[in-house]
Amino acid sequence: MNFSFSLSNQIIQSIGMNIEVATDTSLFEGRLVKFSYNVLELEENIIGYERVTRLVFLPLSSVNFIRVQISQ
């Protein structure tokens, strides 16, 4: 079993969970909506004067780390 396959399986198991994803320039937090073709689709809540939800698409090749928030 190779690393890429294992990582993909772990990411797929995290769909629906809140995650943090770091790239070289940004940190994204939100709910993982979808993972396909090595692209993460993240639903991010932006807090300001109004609460806004946006979809963020991140290619796996630009990700430095992914942290899954496990609820208890």
N, C-alpha and C positions, 0 to 999 in steps of 0.2 A: 504494500500500500504506500503510495507516495504522499508527500506533504500537501500538495495542491488538492488532492482528492479529500484528504482528512480535513483540511481547512474549509473546503466547500461544504462538507457535511456538517461541520460545526456551525457555520453561518446559516445554513438552511434550518437547523434545529433552533436557531435564535430568532426566527421570523415571528413577529408579534411582540417581541420583548423590547424594552428600552435599552439602547446601546449608546456608547460614545465612540466616535470615529475620529482619529487624528490623521491629518495630512501634513505636509511640510509647512503649510501656511495657516491652517484653520483647525478648529475643533468643532465637531458637529454632535449634537445630542438629539435623540428622538427615537421613534419606534421604527424598527426594521420592518418594512412593508414587503419587500420582494428582493430576491437575489437570483439573477439570471445573466448568462453570458458574461460572468465575472464583473458585474456591475451591481452595487448595492443601491437600493432605493429606500431612502430614509424619509419619514414624515417628521419634520422638525417644527416645534412650536416656538414662535418668536414672541417674546414678551416685550411689550412697549406700552404705548397708550391703549392699543387694542391688542388682543391676542390673535396672532395670525399663524396659520399653518401653511407650510410650503413643502413641496417635495424636493428632495436633494438627490441627485444621481452621482455616485462616486465610483469610478473604476477601481477595481481591487488593486491595480498596479500603483495607484497613488496613495494607498492607505499605509500609514506607519503602524498603527495599532487599533484594535477594536476591543472595547471593554463592555462586557455584558453586565447589566444590572439585574442581579437575581433577587426577586422578591421573596420575602419569607412569610 
